[in-house]
Amino acid sequence: MSALNVLLAALAAFLLMPVGLLLLQVLVALAPRRPRPVRVTPRPRLAVLVPAHDEAPGIAAAVGGIRAQLRDGDRIVVVADNCSDDTAGRARAAGAEVIVRDEPLRRGKGYALDFGLRHLEAAPPQAVAIVDADCRLGEGALDCLARTCAATGRPVQALYLMHAPAGAGLKTRIAEFAWAIKNRMRPLGYARLGLPCQLMGSGMVFPWGTLRDAELASGHIVEDLKLGLDLTRAGHAPLFCPDARVFSEFPRSAEGARSQRTRWEHGHLAVIAGEAPRLLLAALARRDLRLTALVLDLCVPPLALLTLAVFAVLAAAGVLALAGGGVLPFALAAGAGALLGMAVLLGWLGCGRHIVSFADLARAPLYALSKIPLYLRFLVRRQVDWVRSRRDAS
């Protein structure tokens, strides 16, 4: 077998692992389950941290939505982080406790969260919730998250969904569908297998002691992903709570959407490249099932990139087979493509039919192709600094 045959066969076999895990997660998420008995757990005293950088237009609505779900003894603390607008004043007027952080050389959500946590140390709550300033809570979300956290003693992650704005084009609606696969179907499948989930950045509740001891102060552009892995390695694996929901919208401006996707995906790929091999070896050495499962989940790349990789290897293996090379690489790549197609179709049946039509889904490969420049920039000029995404169209 030629070196090219071996290389393509190895690449195709490698791609079968994330594709197979994706399909397993979707299948388990779709499987019927028996309702579990409801346990009533006392609700812990809660502090809600809201990191906010230049969020003046929407901060009052965010504070109002959170306050509506607070109980006696709860607090809402808005961290006005390096703001150039009236975020602090509007949050205070809406009824929040506001602290102002002004450190232009230390930018990033992690720094803001650490600042808020140090503020809470004077009068610690029993649990800490983190809700982004651009998010809205589903009915009863805080109560569900707080009680689950108290009952399990573990960090708890809500179902965090992103919606396309009204009148959005196909790219944004496909992005909403891919987000639903990533943040709904995949963690739900893991949860039903008794496995942890990644932290998603908003709609999270932590036991006070767990978050107090975590390393938050960094400018990492996917600080939530890193925090979830750190906590799992320390024995505090996050738990998925699909009954609690938090919602946000993709930015309306093309610049904002591009910036947001670049930050998320470059950050995810950087963690895969820089952290995953070491974490996987450590998890296997410790025989830590939860950490192993979470690292394997981390290694499933963004859906668009996974699609591009599978079909690039399939095309190359097909050309090689037609030229008289071996059939094994093509068979492996075709298998990966078939499994990926099955996972996407089942995911669409489970959570995507209200987002995109089947005809739109068939055009999804065009969306994947449009993201090639984003992935090339990761190789030559990756984003490493935290930058707020512009959400308006101005």
C-alpha positions as CSV (number, residue, x, y, z in Angstrom):
1,M,0.0,0.0,0.0
2,S,1.4,3.4,-1.0
3,A,2.2,6.1,1.6
4,L,-0.8,8.2,0.2
5,N,-3.1,5.2,0.7
6,V,-1.9,4.8,4.3
7,L,-2.3,8.5,5.0
8,L,-5.8,8.8,3.7
9,A,-6.9,5.6,5.4
10,A,-5.4,6.9,8.7
11,L,-7.2,10.3,8.2
12,A,-10.5,8.5,7.4
13,A,-10.2,6.2,10.4
14,F,-9.4,9.2,12.7
15,L,-12.5,11.0,11.5
16,L,-14.7,8.0,12.3
17,M,-14.1,8.7,16.0
18,P,-15.7,12.2,16.3
19,V,-18.4,11.3,13.8
20,G,-19.2,8.1,15.7
21,L,-19.4,10.0,19.0
22,L,-21.6,12.6,17.5
23,L,-24.0,9.9,16.1
24,L,-24.0,8.1,19.5
25,Q,-24.9,11.3,21.3
26,V,-27.8,12.1,18.9
27,L,-29.2,8.6,19.0
28,V,-29.2,8.5,22.8
29,A,-30.8,12.0,23.0
30,L,-33.6,10.8,20.7
31,A,-34.2,7.5,22.6
32,P,-37.4,7.5,24.7
33,R,-36.9,7.6,28.4
34,R,-39.0,7.0,31.5
35,P,-39.8,10.0,33.6
36,R,-37.7,10.3,36.7
37,P,-39.3,10.9,40.2
38,V,-39.2,14.5,41.2
39,R,-37.1,15.3,44.3
40,V,-37.8,18.5,46.2
41,T,-34.6,20.0,47.4
42,P,-34.3,23.2,49.4
43,R,-33.2,26.1,47.2
44,P,-29.8,27.5,48.1
45,R,-29.2,31.2,48.7
46,L,-28.1,32.5,45.3
47,A,-25.9,35.3,43.9
48,V,-26.3,35.9,40.1
49,L,-23.2,37.4,38.5
50,V,-23.8,39.2,35.2
51,P,-20.5,40.2,33.4
52,A,-21.3,43.2,31.1
53,H,-19.1,45.1,28.7
54,D,-20.9,48.0,26.9
55,E,-24.3,46.4,27.3
56,A,-26.3,49.6,28.0
57,P,-29.1,49.0,25.4
58,G,-30.2,45.7,26.9
59,I,-28.9,45.6,30.5
60,A,-32.2,46.8,32.1
61,A,-34.2,44.0,30.4
62,A,-31.6,41.4,31.5
63,V,-31.6,42.6,35.1
64,G,-35.4,42.7,35.1
65,G,-35.7,39.2,33.9
66,I,-33.3,37.9,36.5
67,R,-34.8,39.8,39.3
68,A,-38.2,38.2,38.5
69,Q,-36.7,34.8,39.4
70,L,-34.9,35.8,42.6
71,R,-36.0,34.8,46.1
72,D,-35.5,36.4,49.5
73,G,-31.8,36.5,50.3
74,D,-30.7,36.3,46.6
75,R,-28.6,38.9,44.9
76,I,-27.9,40.1,41.4
77,V,-24.4,41.6,40.9
78,V,-23.6,43.3,37.5
79,V,-19.9,43.6,36.8
80,A,-19.6,46.7,34.5
81,D,-16.4,45.6,32.9
82,N,-14.2,48.2,31.1
83,C,-17.4,50.0,29.8
84,S,-17.4,53.1,27.7
85,D,-21.2,53.5,28.0
86,D,-23.8,53.8,30.7
87,T,-24.1,50.1,31.5
88,A,-23.4,50.7,35.2
89,G,-26.0,53.4,35.6
90,R,-28.8,51.6,33.8
91,A,-28.1,48.3,35.6
92,R,-28.2,50.2,39.0
93,A,-31.5,51.9,38.0
94,A,-33.0,48.5,37.1
95,G,-32.3,47.3,40.6
96,A,-29.0,45.5,40.4
97,E,-26.0,45.7,42.7
98,V,-23.3,47.1,40.4
99,I,-19.5,46.9,40.7
100,V,-17.2,48.7,38.2
101,R,-14.0,47.2,36.9
102,D,-11.6,49.4,34.9
103,E,-8.5,47.5,33.8
104,P,-8.1,48.1,30.1
105,L,-5.0,45.9,29.9
106,R,-6.8,42.9,31.4
107,R,-9.8,42.3,29.1
108,G,-11.9,39.2,29.0
109,K,-14.9,37.6,30.7
110,G,-12.7,35.5,33.0
111,Y,-11.3,38.7,34.6
112,A,-14.8,40.1,35.1
113,L,-16.0,36.9,36.7
114,D,-13.0,36.8,39.1
115,F,-13.6,40.4,40.0
116,G,-17.3,39.6,40.8
117,L,-16.4,36.6,42.8
118,R,-13.9,38.5,45.0
119,H,-16.7,41.0,45.7
120,L,-19.0,38.2,46.9
121,E,-16.4,36.9,49.4
122,A,-17.5,39.6,51.9
123,A,-20.9,37.8,52.2
124,P,-20.7,34.5,50.4
125,P,-23.8,32.9,48.9
126,Q,-24.5,29.2,48.9
127,A,-24.4,29.1,45.1
128,V,-23.3,31.4,42.3
129,A,-25.1,31.7,38.9
130,I,-23.6,33.2,35.8
131,V,-25.8,34.7,33.2
132,D,-24.5,36.8,30.3
133,A,-26.0,40.3,29.8
134,D,-27.3,39.4,26.4
135,C,-29.3,36.4,27.6
136,R,-32.8,35.9,28.8
137,L,-33.9,33.2,31.3
138,G,-36.6,30.7,30.5
139,E,-39.4,30.3,33.1
140,G,-38.2,28.9,36.4
141,A,-34.7,28.4,35.1
142,L,-32.8,29.8,38.2
143,D,-35.0,27.8,40.6
144,C,-34.4,24.5,38.6
145,L,-30.6,25.1,38.3
146,A,-30.2,26.1,41.9
147,R,-32.1,23.1,43.3
148,T,-30.2,20.7,41.0
149,C,-26.9,22.2,42.1
150,A,-27.9,21.8,45.8
151,A,-29.1,18.2,45.3
152,T,-26.0,17.1,43.5
153,G,-23.3,19.3,44.8
154,R,-22.1,19.7,41.2
155,P,-21.9,22.7,38.7
156,V,-25.1,22.7,36.6
157,Q,-25.4,23.9,33.0
158,A,-28.8,25.0,31.5
159,L,-29.8,24.4,28.0
160,Y,-28.4,27.5,26.3
161,L,-29.9,28.2,22.8
162,M,-29.0,30.8,20.3
163,H,-31.8,32.0,17.9
164,A,-31.5,33.7,14.5
165,P,-33.0,37.2,14.5
166,A,-36.3,37.6,12.6
167,G,-35.7,37.7,8.8
168,A,-32.2,36.2,9.1
169,G,-30.7,34.5,6.1
170,L,-29.8,30.9,5.5
171,K,-26.3,31.1,7.1
172,T,-27.6,32.3,10.4
173,R,-30.5,29.8,10.5
174,I,-28.0,27.0,9.7
175,A,-25.8,28.3,12.5
176,E,-28.8,28.1,14.8
177,F,-29.4,24.5,13.8
178,A,-25.7,23.6,14.4
179,W,-25.9,25.3,17.8
180,A,-28.9,23.2,18.7
181,I,-27.0,20.1,17.8
182,K,-24.0,21.2,19.9
183,N,-25.8,22.6,22.9
184,R,-28.9,20.4,23.0
185,M,-28.6,17.0,21.4
186,R,-25.0,16.3,22.3
187,P,-25.1,17.2,26.0
188,L,-28.5,15.5,26.3
189,G,-27.2,12.3,24.9
190,Y,-24.3,12.4,27.3
191,A,-26.5,13.3,30.3
192,R,-28.7,10.2,29.6
193,L,-25.5,8.1,29.7
194,G,-24.6,9.6,33.1
195,L,-21.8,11.7,31.6
196,P,-20.9,15.4,32.2
197,C,-21.4,18.3,29.8
198,Q,-19.2,21.2,28.6
199,L,-19.9,24.5,30.2
200,M,-21.5,26.9,27.7
201,G,-20.8,30.3,29.2
202,S,-24.3,31.4,30.4
203,G,-27.0,29.7,32.5
204,M,-24.6,28.1,34.9
205,V,-24.8,27.6,38.7
206,F,-22.0,26.5,40.9
207,P,-21.6,25.6,44.6
208,W,-19.9,28.6,46.2
209,G,-16.8,26.6,47.3
210,T,-16.3,25.0,43.9
211,L,-16.3,28.3,42.0
212,R,-14.3,30.2,44.7
213,D,-11.4,27.8,44.2
214,A,-11.4,27.8,40.4
215,E,-9.0,29.8,38.3
216,L,-11.1,32.4,36.6
217,A,-8.8,35.4,36.0
218,S,-7.7,35.0,32.4
219,G,-8.3,36.5,29.0
220,H,-9.0,33.1,27.5
221,I,-11.5,33.6,24.6
222,V,-13.4,30.4,25.5
223,E,-13.1,30.6,29.3
224,D,-16.3,28.5,29.8
225,L,-14.8,25.6,28.0
226,K,-11.6,25.8,29.9
227,L,-13.4,26.1,33.2
228,G,-15.5,23.0,32.6
229,L,-12.5,20.9,31.9
230,D,-10.6,22.3,34.9
231,L,-13.5,21.6,37.2
232,T,-13.9,18.0,35.8
233,R,-10.3,17.4,36.3
234,A,-10.7,18.6,40.0
235,G,-13.6,16.2,40.5
236,H,-16.5,18.6,39.9
237,A,-17.9,17.5,36.6
238,P,-20.7,19.8,35.2
239,L,-24.2,18.3,35.0
240,F,-26.6,19.2,32.1
241,C,-30.1,20.4,33.1
242,P,-32.2,20.6,30.0
243,D,-35.3,21.6,31.9
244,A,-33.7,25.0,32.6
245,R,-33.3,27.2,29.6
246,V,-31.5,30.4,28.6
247,F,-31.8,32.2,25.3
248,S,-29.9,34.7,23.2
249,E,-29.8,35.9,19.6
250,F,-27.0,35.9,17.1
251,P,-25.8,39.4,16.2
252,R,-27.7,41.1,13.5
253,S,-24.7,42.7,11.9
254,A,-22.5,40.6,9.6
255,E,-19.4,42.0,11.4
256,G,-20.8,40.9,14.7
257,A,-21.7,37.5,13.5
258,R,-18.3,37.0,12.0
259,S,-16.5,38.2,15.1
260,Q,-18.6,35.9,17.4
261,R,-18.0,32.8,15.3
262,T,-14.3,33.5,15.0
263,R,-13.9,33.8,18.7
264,W,-15.9,30.7,19.5
265,E,-14.4,28.4,16.9
266,H,-10.8,29.6,17.1
267,G,-11.0,29.2,20.8
268,H,-12.5,25.7,20.5
269,L,-9.9,24.6,18.0
270,A,-7.1,26.1,20.1
271,V,-8.2,24.1,23.2
272,I,-8.4,20.9,21.0
273,A,-4.8,21.5,19.7
274,G,-3.3,22.7,23.0
275,E,-5.1,20.9,25.7
276,A,-6.9,17.8,24.5
277,P,-3.9,15.4,24.0
278,R,-2.5,16.1,27.5
279,L,-5.9,16.0,29.2
280,L,-6.8,12.7,27.4
281,L,-3.6,11.0,28.5
282,A,-4.1,12.3,32.1
283,A,-7.7,11.1,32.1
284,L,-6.8,7.6,30.9
285,A,-3.9,7.3,33.3
286,R,-6.3,8.2,36.2
287,R,-9.1,6.0,34.7
288,D,-11.3,9.0,35.0
289,L,-14.4,8.2,32.9
290,R,-16.0,11.6,33.3
291,L,-12.9,13.5,32.2
292,T,-12.2,11.0,29.4
293,A,-15.7,11.4,28.1
294,L,-15.5,15.2,28.3
295,V,-12.2,15.4,26.4
296,L,-13.6,13.1,23.7
297,D,-16.6,15.4,23.4
298,L,-14.2,18.4,23.2
299,C,-12.5,16.7,20.3
300,V,-15.6,16.8,18.1
301,P,-14.9,19.9,16.0
302,P,-17.5,22.4,14.9
303,L,-20.0,20.7,12.6
304,A,-19.0,22.8,9.6
305,L,-15.3,21.9,10.0
306,L,-16.2,18.2,10.6
307,T,-18.2,18.2,7.4
308,L,-15.4,19.8,5.4
309,A,-12.9,17.4,6.7
310,V,-14.9,14.3,6.0
311,F,-15.8,15.3,2.4
312,A,-12.3,16.5,1.6
313,V,-10.9,13.1,2.6
314,L,-13.7,11.3,0.8
315,A,-13.0,13.3,-2.4
316,A,-9.2,12.6,-2.2
317,A,-9.8,8.9,-1.5
318,G,-12.3,8.7,-4.4
319,V,-9.8,10.2,-6.8
320,L,-7.1,7.8,-5.6
321,A,-9.4,4.8,-5.9
322,L,-10.3,5.8,-9.5
323,A,-6.6,6.2,-10.3
324,G,-6.0,2.6,-9.2
325,G,-5.1,3.1,-5.6
326,G,-6.5,1.1,-2.7
327,V,-10.2,0.9,-1.9
328,L,-9.8,0.9,1.9
329,P,-9.4,4.7,2.3
330,F,-12.5,5.4,0.2
331,A,-14.5,2.8,2.1
332,L,-13.5,4.3,5.5
333,A,-14.2,7.9,4.3
334,A,-17.5,6.8,2.8
335,G,-18.4,5.2,6.1
336,A,-17.6,8.4,7.9
337,G,-19.6,10.4,5.5
338,A,-22.6,8.1,5.9
339,L,-22.5,8.3,9.7
340,L,-22.1,12.0,9.6
341,G,-25.1,12.3,7.3
342,M,-27.2,10.1,9.5
343,A,-26.2,12.1,12.6
344,V,-27.2,15.4,10.9
345,L,-30.4,14.1,9.6
346,L,-31.5,12.6,12.9
347,G,-30.4,15.8,14.7
348,W,-32.6,17.8,12.3
349,L,-35.5,15.5,13.0
350,G,-35.0,15.9,16.7
351,C,-34.4,19.6,17.0
352,G,-34.1,21.3,13.7
353,R,-37.3,21.1,11.7
354,H,-38.6,24.3,13.1
355,I,-35.3,26.1,12.3
356,V,-34.5,25.0,8.7
357,S,-36.5,23.2,6.1
358,F,-35.1,20.0,4.6
359,A,-34.4,21.9,1.4
360,D,-32.3,24.4,3.4
361,L,-30.6,21.5,5.2
362,A,-29.5,20.1,1.8
363,R,-27.8,23.4,1.2
364,A,-25.8,23.3,4.5
365,P,-22.6,22.1,2.7
366,L,-22.5,25.6,1.0
367,Y,-22.5,27.1,4.5
368,A,-19.6,24.8,5.5
369,L,-17.7,26.0,2.4
370,S,-18.3,29.6,3.3
371,K,-16.4,29.0,6.5
372,I,-13.2,27.9,4.9
373,P,-11.6,31.4,5.3
374,L,-12.4,31.3,9.1
375,Y,-10.5,27.9,9.5
376,L,-7.6,29.1,7.3
377,R,-7.2,32.2,9.5
378,F,-6.9,29.8,12.5
379,L,-3.7,28.4,10.8
380,V,-2.2,31.7,9.9
381,R,-3.7,34.4,12.1
382,R,-5.8,32.9,14.9
383,Q,-7.8,35.1,17.3
384,V,-6.4,34.9,20.8
385,D,-7.8,38.1,22.4
386,W,-11.3,38.5,23.8
387,V,-13.3,40.9,21.6
388,R,-17.0,41.8,22.2
389,S,-19.2,41.0,19.2
390,R,-21.3,43.9,17.9
391,R,-24.9,42.8,18.1
392,D,-26.7,45.7,16.4
393,A,-26.8,46.4,12.7
394,S,-25.3,49.9,13.0
